[in-house]
Amino acid sequence: MMADGMSFTGLVATFASTIILGVAFGLAVAEAW
């Protein structure tokens, strides 16, 4: 159970990080334009 929880947390963290980086990159590109 603990292992599954850790894996799920890691997956969510990775997914959230990807979204945040994507949004930040999008804003940077928008500012550049």
Backbone hydrogen bonds in HBPLUS format (Angstrom, degrees):
<---DONOR---> <-ACCEPTOR-->    atom                        ^
c    i                          cat <-CA-CA->   ^        H-A-AA   ^      H-
h    n   atom  resd res      DA  || num        DHA   H-A  angle D-A-AA Bond
n    s   type  num  typ     dist DA aas  dist angle  dist       angle   num
A0005-GLY N   A0001-MET O   2.91 MM   4  6.17 155.1  1.98 147.6 154.8     1
A0006-MET N   A0002-MET O   2.88 MM   4  6.17 156.1  1.93 151.0 157.3     2
A0007-SER N   A0003-ALA O   2.89 MM   4  6.14 160.3  1.93 151.2 156.7     3
A0008-PHE N   A0004-ASP O   2.86 MM   4  6.04 162.8  1.89 150.8 155.5     4
A0009-THR N   A0005-GLY O   2.89 MM   4  6.06 160.1  1.93 147.1 152.8     5
A0010-GLY N   A0006-MET O   2.88 MM   4  6.07 158.1  1.92 147.4 153.7     6
A0011-LEU N   A0007-SER O   2.84 MM   4  6.07 155.6  1.90 148.7 155.8     7
A0012-VAL N   A0008-PHE O   2.89 MM   4  6.13 165.1  1.91 153.7 157.1     8
A0013-ALA N   A0009-THR O   2.84 MM   4  5.99 159.3  1.88 148.2 154.7     9
A0014-THR N   A0010-GLY O   2.88 MM   4  6.06 159.0  1.93 147.6 153.1    10
A0015-PHE N   A0011-LEU O   2.90 MM   4  6.10 161.6  1.93 149.8 155.2    11
A0016-ALA N   A0012-VAL O   2.78 MM   4  5.96 163.2  1.80 153.2 157.7    12
A0017-SER N   A0013-ALA O   2.86 MM   4  5.99 158.2  1.91 145.8 152.3    13
A0018-THR N   A0014-THR O   2.94 MM   4  6.14 155.4  2.00 147.0 153.5    14
A0019-ILE N   A0015-PHE O   3.07 MM   4  6.36 158.3  2.11 147.9 153.1    15
A0020-ILE N   A0016-ALA O   2.87 MM   4  6.11 167.1  1.89 155.6 159.1    16
A0021-LEU N   A0017-SER O   2.85 MM   4  6.01 165.5  1.87 152.0 156.1    17
A0022-GLY N   A0018-THR O   2.86 MM   4  5.99 153.6  1.93 143.6 151.9    18
A0023-VAL N   A0019-ILE O   2.83 MM   4  6.08 160.0  1.87 154.9 159.6    19
A0024-ALA N   A0020-ILE O   2.87 MM   4  6.04 165.5  1.89 151.6 156.1    20
A0025-PHE N   A0021-LEU O   2.84 MM   4  5.95 160.1  1.88 147.8 153.5    21
A0026-GLY N   A0022-GLY O   2.88 MM   4  6.04 155.2  1.94 143.4 150.9    22
A0027-LEU N   A0023-VAL O   2.86 MM   4  6.14 157.7  1.91 152.9 158.3    23
A0028-ALA N   A0024-ALA O   2.95 MM   4  6.16 156.5  2.00 146.6 153.3    24
A0029-VAL N   A0025-PHE O   2.90 MM   4  6.16 158.5  1.95 151.1 156.5    25
A0030-ALA N   A0026-GLY O   2.90 MM   4  6.11 157.2  1.95 145.9 152.8    26
A0031-GLU N   A0027-LEU O   2.85 MM   4  6.07 153.8  1.92 148.7 155.7    27
A0032-ALA N   A0028-ALA O   2.92 MM   4  6.14 151.2  2.00 143.2 151.5    28
A0033-TRP N   A0029-VAL O   2.97 MM   4  6.26 150.1  2.06 148.1 155.7    29
